Amino acid sequence: MFVVGTIKKNGKDTILISLGDYKGHAVCDLRIYYKTADGEYLPTPRGITFANELLPELIKMLNEAQKQMEVSANE
């Protein structure tokens, strides 16, 4: 697993973005990790895993979502 980056979701949860392999297929994983009492981050079942080939389409949709948010904010 190669960790691309993290996004702090709230005081105890973090979204971890990683690239890896699942049953011989290259995948991207966006998963919520929680912080234990001793400070360790562990994965939750909440998240999505998808084939790397879908990443450009997801990025395109996220860019569109950002544009729509900016339009809504300016109205």
Secondary structure, 3 states (H helix, E strand, C coil): CEEEEEEECCCCEEEEEEEEEECCEEEEEEEEEEECCCCCEEEEEEEEEEEHHHHHHHHHHHHHHHHHHHHHHCC
